[in-house]
Each structure stands twice: as C-alpha cells, then as structure tokens.
Amino acid sequence: MAEANDAYAVGDETRLQAILHEWDTSPEAVKGDGVAAELLRAIRKIAQVEDRLRVIEAELAALKASDLYQLIAKVDEAVREGRDLLTEMAVRIDEQIATAKARLAEIVLGRTSV
C-alpha cells in the first residue's frame, strides 16, 4: 500500500498499473477455499518465485560485470597462484609515483636553469 501511495503521490501511472497487476496476479488475490483455489494460489506463488529468481539472476550478472567483482576475481586468482595482487599493485603505483616525481623534478629544474 505504501508503494502505491508513493507512486500516486508522484503521479507514476506506470508504476500504479504494475502494482495493480501484481495484486491481480498474486496468490492473495485468489478468493475461496478448496482444491482449485489452493492450486491457483500455489501456481501463483511458484510464478512469483520464478520472477524473483529471474531478478536475482540479473542482479548477479550485473554484480559480476562490475569492476569491484572483477578485482576480487583477480585477487582470488592471484591468491591461488601464491601471489599478493594488491601488494603488487601498490608496488606498481609507488613506482609510478616515484617516476612522476622524478619527471616533475626534471621539469622544475629545467625551468629554473633556463
């Protein structure tokens, strides 16, 4: 209900339609007792679970495509190889900083001697 109120407050008709559809197809919307009603509720619950699994699969795929996940995968691979990838990266960055500082010193000295 809160979600419907929020959608209504911002005038999101598409979201309101989606909320209505979710309710209409939900197990809770099935009226009555008996085997037929219980079966329909069960079928709708299964459909909800399948929909949720699809969403989770998409979220996992997005996470696996992220830079952070890729870094974690590389760190794990390095660990399996007996390496410390983060230390290697830190050493490489320190070397790049030292090179940049040396280059900056050259530029500064080059200007003062001109």
Backbone as numpy.savetxt, mean C-alpha at the origin, in Angstrom:
# Nx Ny Nz CAx CAy CAz Cx Cy Cz
-23.69 3.52 8.51 -24.52 4.72 8.51 -23.65 5.97 8.51
-22.56 5.96 9.31 -21.67 7.11 9.36 -21.05 7.39 7.99
-20.71 6.32 7.30 -20.13 6.46 5.96 -21.14 7.09 5.01
-22.39 6.68 5.10 -23.46 7.25 4.27 -23.66 8.72 4.62
-23.64 9.05 5.89 -23.77 10.45 6.32 -22.64 11.30 5.77
-21.42 10.77 5.83 -20.27 11.51 5.30 -20.41 11.74 3.80
-20.80 10.69 3.08 -20.97 10.81 1.63 -22.07 11.82 1.31
-23.15 11.78 2.07 -24.25 12.72 1.86 -23.80 14.15 2.14
-23.01 14.32 3.21 -22.55 15.66 3.61 -21.71 16.33 2.52
-20.93 15.53 1.79 -20.08 16.10 0.74 -20.72 15.98 -0.64
-21.93 15.45 -0.68 -22.64 15.35 -1.96 -22.08 14.30 -2.89
-21.48 13.23 -2.33 -20.88 12.18 -3.14 -21.94 11.14 -3.52
-22.65 11.42 -4.61 -23.74 10.55 -5.05 -23.24 9.17 -5.45
-22.07 9.12 -6.06 -21.50 7.83 -6.47 -21.26 6.94 -5.26
-20.69 7.53 -4.21 -20.43 6.75 -3.00 -21.74 6.32 -2.34
-22.72 7.21 -2.34 -24.03 6.86 -1.78 -24.65 5.68 -2.55
-24.54 5.70 -3.87 -25.06 4.58 -4.68 -24.32 3.29 -4.33
-23.00 3.39 -4.15 -22.21 2.20 -3.80 -22.62 1.66 -2.44
-22.85 2.56 -1.48 -23.28 2.13 -0.14 -24.63 1.44 -0.22
-25.54 1.99 -0.99 -26.86 1.38 -1.16 -26.74 -0.01 -1.80
-25.89 -0.10 -2.82 -25.69 -1.40 -3.48 -25.10 -2.41 -2.49
-24.11 -1.97 -1.70 -23.52 -2.87 -0.69 -24.58 -3.38 0.27
-25.48 -2.49 0.68 -26.53 -2.92 1.61 -27.49 -3.89 0.93
-27.90 -3.55 -0.29 -28.85 -4.39 -1.00 -28.32 -5.80 -1.23
-27.01 -5.93 -1.38 -26.41 -7.24 -1.66 -25.79 -7.87 -0.42
-25.97 -7.27 0.73 -25.37 -7.80 1.96 -26.20 -8.94 2.54
-25.56 -9.80 3.32 -26.31 -10.88 3.97 -27.38 -10.33 4.93
-27.12 -9.20 5.54 -28.04 -8.61 6.50 -29.35 -8.16 5.85
-29.31 -7.92 4.55 -30.51 -7.44 3.86 -31.50 -8.57 3.54
-31.08 -9.81 3.72 -31.95 -10.95 3.41 -32.97 -11.08 4.53
-34.23 -11.06 4.16 -35.33 -11.19 5.12 -35.74 -12.65 5.23
-36.27 -12.98 6.38 -36.87 -14.30 6.55 -35.95 -15.32 7.18
-36.59 -16.47 7.44 -35.90 -17.61 8.04 -36.00 -18.78 7.09
-35.40 -19.85 7.47 -35.50 -21.06 6.67 -34.25 -21.29 5.84
-34.25 -22.43 5.19 -33.09 -22.87 4.43 -32.75 -21.91 3.29
-33.74 -21.46 2.56 -33.49 -20.58 1.41 -32.85 -19.27 1.85
-33.38 -18.67 2.90 -32.83 -17.41 3.40 -31.41 -17.61 3.92
-31.20 -18.70 4.66 -29.87 -18.98 5.19 -28.86 -19.24 4.07
-29.29 -19.94 3.04 -28.43 -20.20 1.90 -28.06 -18.91 1.20
-29.03 -18.04 1.00 -28.76 -16.75 0.35 -27.80 -15.92 1.20
-27.99 -15.92 2.53 -27.06 -15.20 3.41 -25.64 -15.76 3.28
-25.54 -17.08 3.25 -24.23 -17.73 3.12 -23.57 -17.38 1.79
-24.33 -17.39 0.72 -23.79 -17.05 -0.60 -23.30 -15.60 -0.60
-24.06 -14.71 0.00 -23.66 -13.30 0.05 -22.42 -13.09 0.93
-22.33 -13.84 2.01 -21.13 -13.74 2.86 -19.90 -14.22 2.10
-20.06 -15.30 1.35 -18.95 -15.81 0.53 -18.54 -14.75 -0.49
-19.51 -14.11 -1.11 -19.21 -13.06 -2.10 -18.46 -11.90 -1.43
-18.89 -11.53 -0.21 -18.19 -10.46 0.51 -16.74 -10.84 0.78
-16.52 -12.07 1.22 -15.17 -12.53 1.51 -14.33 -12.54 0.23
-14.91 -13.00 -0.87 -14.17 -13.01 -2.14 -13.82 -11.59 -2.57
-14.74 -10.65 -2.41 -14.46 -9.25 -2.74 -13.33 -8.72 -1.88
-13.39 -9.02 -0.58 -12.35 -8.55 0.33 -10.99 -9.15 -0.03
-10.98 -10.44 -0.41 -9.73 -11.07 -0.83 -9.14 -10.39 -2.07
-10.00 -10.01 -3.00 -9.52 -9.29 -4.19 -8.89 -7.96 -3.81
-9.52 -7.26 -2.88 -8.98 -5.98 -2.42 -7.63 -6.20 -1.75
-7.55 -7.22 -0.91 -6.29 -7.51 -0.21 -5.19 -7.86 -1.21
-5.52 -8.67 -2.22 -4.55 -9.03 -3.25 -4.03 -7.79 -3.97
-4.92 -6.86 -4.27 -4.51 -5.63 -4.95 -3.62 -4.80 -4.02
-3.97 -4.73 -2.74 -3.16 -3.98 -1.79 -1.77 -4.60 -1.65
-1.71 -5.95 -1.61 -0.42 -6.62 -1.52 0.43 -6.35 -2.77
-0.21 -6.39 -3.92 0.52 -6.11 -5.16 1.09 -4.69 -5.15
0.30 -3.75 -4.66 0.77 -2.36 -4.58 1.93 -2.25 -3.59
1.83 -2.93 -2.47 2.91 -2.90 -1.49 4.19 -3.50 -2.06
4.05 -4.63 -2.77 5.23 -5.28 -3.35 5.87 -4.44 -4.44
5.12 -3.54 -5.02 5.67 -2.66 -6.06 6.33 -1.41 -5.45
6.17 -1.21 -4.15 6.70 0.00 -3.53 8.22 -0.05 -3.39
8.82 1.12 -3.33 10.27 1.21 -3.16 10.73 0.59 -1.85
9.96 0.81 -0.79 10.34 0.27 0.52 10.35 -1.26 0.49
9.35 -1.87 -0.12 9.31 -3.33 -0.22 10.51 -3.82 -1.03
10.82 -3.13 -2.12 11.95 -3.53 -2.95 13.26 -3.47 -2.15
13.41 -2.42 -1.32 14.59 -2.31 -0.49 14.65 -3.46 0.51
13.54 -3.76 1.15 13.50 -4.87 2.11 13.87 -6.18 1.43
13.37 -6.39 0.23 13.68 -7.62 -0.51 15.18 -7.69 -0.81
15.78 -6.56 -1.19 17.22 -6.54 -1.47 18.03 -6.79 -0.20
17.59 -6.21 0.92 18.28 -6.44 2.19 18.19 -7.91 2.57
17.02 -8.51 2.43 16.85 -9.94 2.74 17.74 -10.80 1.87
17.82 -10.47 0.58 18.66 -11.23 -0.34 20.13 -11.11 0.06
20.54 -9.90 0.42 21.92 -9.69 0.85 22.23 -10.47 2.12
21.28 -10.52 3.05 21.48 -11.28 4.29 21.68 -12.76 3.96
20.89 -13.27 3.03 21.05 -14.67 2.63 22.43 -14.92 2.03
22.99 -13.89 1.41 24.33 -14.00 0.81 25.43 -13.68 1.82
25.03 -13.37 3.05 26.01 -13.06 4.09 26.54 -11.63 4.02
25.79 -10.75 3.39 26.21 -9.35 3.25 25.29 -8.46 4.08
25.81 -7.27 4.40 25.01 -6.26 5.09 24.79 -5.11 4.11
23.69 -5.17 3.39 23.42 -4.21 2.32 23.33 -2.78 2.84
22.72 -2.59 3.98 22.58 -1.22 4.50 23.94 -0.63 4.84
24.84 -1.43 5.39 26.20 -0.94 5.67 26.91 -0.64 4.36
26.75 -1.51 3.36 27.35 -1.26 2.05 26.85 0.06 1.47
25.56 0.30 1.60 24.99 1.54 1.07 25.54 2.75 1.84
25.67 2.62 3.15 26.19 3.72 3.96 27.63 4.03 3.58
28.43 3.00 3.36 29.82 3.21 2.94 29.87 3.92 1.60
29.03 3.47 0.67 28.98 4.10 -0.66 28.57 5.57 -0.57
27.61 5.87 0.28 27.17 7.26 0.47 28.28 8.09 1.09
28.97 7.52 2.09 30.09 8.24 2.71 31.17 8.55 1.67
31.44 7.59 0.78 32.42 7.81 -0.29 31.96 8.93 -1.23
30.68 8.93 -1.56 30.15 9.97 -2.45 30.22 11.34 -1.78
29.96 11.39 -0.49 30.06 12.66 0.24 31.49 13.15 0.25
32.43 12.25 0.52 33.85 12.63 0.54 34.29 13.14 -0.83
33.84 12.47 -1.89 34.16 12.90 -3.25 33.57 14.28 -3.53
32.33 14.50 -3.12 31.68 15.79 -3.34 32.39 16.89 -2.56
32.80 16.59 -1.33 33.52 17.59 -0.52 34.87 17.93 -1.16
35.54 16.91 -1.66 36.83 17.15 -2.32 36.63 18.00 -3.57
35.62 17.70 -4.32 35.32 18.48 -5.54 34.97 19.92 -5.18
34.19 20.11 -4.12 33.84 21.44 -3.66 35.08 22.21 -3.23
35.97 21.55 -2.53 37.22 22.20 -2.09 38.03 22.62 -3.31
38.08 21.76 -4.33 38.81 22.11 -5.56 38.21 23.35 -6.21
36.89 23.40 -6.24 36.21 24.53 -6.87 36.48 25.81 -6.07
36.39 25.72 -4.76 36.61 26.90 -3.91 38.07 27.35 -4.05
39.02 26.44 -3.98 40.44 26.79 -4.13 40.72 27.34 -5.52
40.07 26.79 -6.51 40.25 27.27 -7.88 39.78 28.70 -8.05
38.74 29.08 -7.35 38.22 30.44 -7.44 39.09 31.43 -6.69
39.60 31.02 -5.55 40.40 31.95 -4.74 41.76 32.19 -5.35
42.26 31.25 -6.13 43.60 31.44 -6.73 43.52 32.16 -8.06
42.34 32.40 -8.58 42.20 33.07 -9.88 42.36 34.54 -9.76
